Amino acid sequence: MKKKDSRLILAFLWGILSLAAANCHGIEKESGGLHRPPGEDTRMSAQAELERLLAEGDFRAVEVASSMGDAAVPALRKGAVMPGYRSRQVSMECAGKVGGSAAGEILSLGLKDGNVNVRVAAAGQLSVNPPESAKDAVLSTLVRSTETDVRELLALSAGYFPGERTLAILRSIAAGKEVLASNARMALARLGDKGGTEALVADLGSSDARVRYETVGGLRYVNDPALVSHVKPLLRDTEDVQAVGPERRRRYRRVCDEAVDTLVYLLKLKLPFPTGEETIYTDEQLHHVRDVTR
């Protein structure tokens, strides 16, 4: 090979290497010269997407936050103080799905929000397995609030917080026929309070079918298998209560249907037919449940 040709080839190769080096340098410069751990870019993009959805008050943020878990907390802290009430409302829904101590703090903040939609959203999320970090806010709001919707939800929340303070507060609101009192009785029963349990058993024998229906359903929240013996007789309670299905084909769930679902939950029953909150069970299915719980 001639020297001239060799120099041309070397020059060509050098040009390729220089171009590659320049491209690499450009990439490094564009990324700020930082080498991020695998997955960090994805987490950052998820954070940005969550913040955008929160700012827009978009309830799709709930699904994003649920998938992110604890990594969603920084965005939710921002969302909880955004100017638009819908952003704060969605932040409460997200915090409830994420759970944990930080979420409890965010939901506690929501209970003090100036907008009722945000307060109700926070109370709703706290009514299901609330974090310990929200205990003081739940009990204080239950005592001081004048909002019926919020207090009804927080009465259920209180049932997750054992202690004399909780029992005293619940007992003070447990008398009466309104929803708040009924929820307080269920919370007391969940905490093992004898008076609360006795009141709940009395509600199961109420002359009002709606009370029987709602009470037997509430036993899934109380989650005490010792109450099963009081549920079994309701498998024969066929009084219509709850409308289900399309208006033109409307049917009514009965107390016995709700009793089946509660027995399935409390006893972890495995039945040979599907169950569900809108199911109306056949006579044969009811007979089967009576047999397996005898």
C-alpha positions, 0 to 999 in steps of 0.5 A: 500500500502506498504511503499516501493511501495509508495516510488517507485511511488513517485520516479517515479513521481519525475523523470517525474517532473524533466524531464519535468522541465529539458526540459522546462529549455532546451527550455528556454535556447535554446531561450535565455530565451526571451519571444517574443510577439505573431507573432514576430518570424514570423516577424523575419523569414519574415525579414530574408527571404526578406533579403535572396531574396534581396541578391540573386536579386530574384524578388520574394522579391516583393511579400514578401515585399508587404505582410510585408508592413512597416515591410519590410523597414529595409531589403529594406534599406539594399538591397538598398546598397547591392553590386549586382546591381540586389539586389538594383534593386529589392529593388526599386521594393519592395519599390514602392510596400510598399510605405510611407515616408521611401520608398520614401527615398529608391527610392530617393537613387535609383535615384542616383545609379551608375547602370542604371537598378537601376535608371530606376527601382526607376524612374518607381516606382516613376511614380505612386503615389510617396511619398512626401519624394521623391519630391526634388529628383524627381524634381532635377533629372528631371532637371539634368539627361541626361537619357531619360528613367528616365526623361520620368518616372519622368515627370509623377511623377512630376504630383503628386507634386503641386507647382510653382517649379514643374510647371516651370520645366514641362513647360520647357520640355513640347514642342515637340513630344517626349515622355518626352514632352508628359508626361510633358503636361499630368503632367501639365494637372493633376496639373490643368495647363491651358496651359497643358490642352489645349495642351492635348486637341490638342493632342486628335485631332492629325492627328496621330492615335498613338498620339490620342490613347496614349493621351486618355489613358493618361487621366486616369493618368490626372484623370480630369472628366472635359475632358470627353467631349473631349473623347466622340467623340473618341468613333467613332474613329475606326483607328487601332493602337495597336496590341494585341493577339498572332501573328497568331491571331493578332488584333488591338485595335483602338482609340475608344477601348482606349476611352471606357476604359478611360470613364469607369475610369473617370466616374466610369461606370458600364458596362454590359460587361467586359472591359480591356486593350486588349479588342476590343469592338463590335459595339453594346458595343460601341453603348451602351457606347455612349448611357450611356455617351450621 
